[in-house]
Amino acid sequence: MSAKIIDGKALAAKVKETVWAEAEALPRKPGLAVVLVGDNPASRVYVTSKRKDCEECGFYSEEYALPAETTQKQLLELVAEDKLSAGHARAILAAPSPALQRAAAKRVIEERLSVRQTEALIKTLQKEAKAPQRREDDPIALYLGEVEKSLSGRLGRKVTISAKGEKGRIQLEYYNSQDLESLLTWLQARGREGELYE
């Protein structure tokens, strides 16, 4: 029997075409979800190649990159309870403090935010954490800063309070039209109950 040279690339492409056709016929699109903790270069290369394979086979792929200091307990508690997906957990762990992480998780569950909406929420909270601090010698500014933090944690969104003399402004951020509608409904309900004025 004589040896036969095989074109590995051509064979792989043919197999992927077959897999693609079979995947298209399934009622649910198959996929691969990878949780990558830390930044190991070899793992990064491997995960990137698997994502490319998924694209070529008609699969969806998701990657959840987490900081190296992420604890397993932090991540798995809400995921195990099936209240959050791994994508939600990854986004929430990027919040600047444990209090904001808890507030964001609560809001995601209550409002059923998508992973993309959760990421937008966390980006806003991260920007807020990096915002310049108020003057330490101004007691009103310090008080307003504490109120901002408290409201941001309770509402799961950026809250900005600016004062100019006797006047001022309170701003609540929203992340899309659905989020705006949810916020307005919440504010109206609290206004009727008198909670906004306590």
C-alpha positions in Angstrom: 0.0 0.0 0.0 1.5 3.3 -1.0 1.5 6.4 1.2 -1.0 9.2 0.4 -0.3 12.8 1.2 -3.2 14.5 2.8 -3.8 18.3 2.6 -4.7 19.0 6.2 -6.0 22.5 5.6 -8.3 21.4 2.8 -9.6 18.5 4.9 -10.2 20.7 7.9 -12.1 23.2 5.8 -14.3 20.4 4.4 -15.0 19.1 7.9 -15.9 22.6 9.1 -18.3 23.0 6.2 -20.0 19.8 7.1 -20.2 20.8 10.8 -21.6 24.2 9.8 -24.4 22.6 7.8 -25.3 20.3 10.7 -25.2 23.1 13.2 -27.5 25.2 11.1 -30.1 22.4 11.2 -30.2 22.2 15.0 -33.0 23.9 16.9 -30.4 25.7 19.2 -27.1 27.0 18.0 -24.3 25.2 19.6 -21.5 27.2 21.2 -18.5 27.4 23.5 -18.2 29.6 26.6 -14.7 30.1 28.0 -13.9 31.6 31.4 -10.3 32.9 31.4 -9.0 34.0 34.8 -5.8 36.0 34.7 -3.7 36.7 31.6 -1.7 33.6 30.7 -0.3 34.2 27.1 -0.5 30.5 26.2 -4.2 30.3 27.4 -4.9 33.5 25.4 -3.5 31.9 22.2 -5.5 28.7 22.8 -8.8 30.6 23.5 -8.4 32.8 20.4 -7.9 29.7 18.2 -11.0 28.0 19.6 -13.1 31.2 19.0 -11.9 31.2 15.4 -12.8 27.5 15.1 -16.3 28.3 16.4 -16.8 31.0 13.9 -15.8 28.7 11.1 -18.2 26.0 12.3 -21.3 28.2 12.8 -21.1 28.1 16.6 -21.4 31.0 18.8 -18.6 31.7 21.3 -18.4 33.7 24.4 -15.3 34.7 26.4 -15.3 35.8 30.0 -12.0 37.4 30.9 -11.6 37.9 34.6 -8.9 39.6 36.7 -6.4 37.2 38.3 -7.5 38.2 41.8 -11.1 37.0 41.2 -12.2 34.5 43.8 -14.1 31.4 42.8 -16.7 32.0 45.4 -17.4 35.6 44.2 -18.0 34.3 40.7 -19.9 31.1 41.3 -22.5 32.1 43.9 -24.9 34.0 41.6 -24.1 31.9 38.6 -24.8 28.7 40.6 -28.2 30.1 41.7 -28.9 30.6 37.9 -29.7 34.2 38.6 -26.8 35.5 36.5 -25.0 34.2 33.5 -21.2 34.0 33.5 -21.2 37.1 31.3 -23.1 39.1 33.8 -20.7 37.9 36.6 -17.7 38.9 34.6 -19.1 42.4 34.0 -20.2 42.9 37.6 -16.8 41.8 39.0 -15.3 44.8 37.2 -17.3 47.2 39.4 -15.0 49.4 41.5 -16.2 48.2 45.0 -18.0 45.2 46.6 -20.9 47.5 47.5 -21.4 48.6 43.9 -20.9 45.0 42.7 -23.8 43.9 45.0 -26.0 46.9 43.9 -25.3 46.2 40.2 -26.1 42.5 40.6 -29.3 43.3 42.3 -30.3 45.7 39.6 -29.3 43.2 36.8 -31.5 40.5 38.4 -34.5 42.8 39.1 -34.5 44.5 35.7 -33.2 41.5 33.7 -30.5 43.5 32.1 -28.6 41.9 29.2 -24.9 41.3 29.4 -24.3 44.4 27.2 -26.5 46.6 29.4 -24.6 45.3 32.5 -21.3 46.1 30.9 -22.5 49.7 30.1 -23.7 50.0 33.7 -20.3 48.9 35.1 -18.4 51.2 32.7 -20.3 54.1 34.1 -19.6 53.0 37.7 -15.9 52.7 36.9 -15.8 56.2 35.5 -17.6 57.5 38.6 -15.0 55.9 40.8 -12.2 57.7 38.8 -14.0 61.1 39.0 -12.1 63.8 40.8 -12.7 64.0 44.5 -14.5 66.9 46.1 -12.6 69.4 48.2 -12.0 68.0 51.6 -12.5 71.4 53.3 -16.0 71.9 51.9 -18.5 70.1 54.2 -21.4 70.5 51.8 -19.4 69.1 48.9 -18.3 66.1 51.1 -21.9 65.5 52.1 -23.1 65.6 48.5 -20.3 63.2 47.5 -21.5 60.7 50.2 -25.1 61.1 49.0 -24.0 60.5 45.4 -22.2 57.3 46.4 -25.2 56.1 48.4 -27.7 56.8 45.6 -25.4 55.3 43.0 -25.2 52.1 45.1 -29.0 52.0 45.7 -30.0 52.8 42.2 -27.2 50.8 40.4 -26.4 53.8 38.1 -24.3 56.9 38.1 -25.8 59.8 40.2 -24.3 63.2 40.0 -25.2 66.1 42.3 -23.8 69.5 41.5 -24.4 72.6 43.7 -24.0 76.2 42.8 -24.9 78.6 45.6 -28.4 77.9 46.7 -29.3 76.0 43.5 -28.1 72.6 42.1 -28.8 69.7 39.9 -29.2 66.0 40.3 -28.5 63.8 37.3 -29.4 60.1 37.0 -27.8 58.2 34.1 -29.6 55.7 32.0 -28.2 53.3 29.4 -30.9 52.8 26.8 -34.6 53.5 26.1 -35.7 50.4 28.1 -33.6 51.5 31.0 -35.0 55.0 30.9 -38.5 53.7 30.9 -37.7 51.4 33.9 -36.1 54.4 35.8 -39.1 56.7 35.2 -41.5 54.0 36.3 -39.5 53.4 39.5 -39.3 57.2 40.2 -43.0 57.7 39.6 -43.9 54.7 41.9 -41.6 56.1 44.6 -43.1 59.6 44.3 -46.6 58.2 44.8 -45.4 56.3 47.8 -43.7 59.4 49.2 -40.3 57.6 49.4 -38.5 60.2 47.4 -39.3 62.9 49.9 -38.2 61.1 53.1 
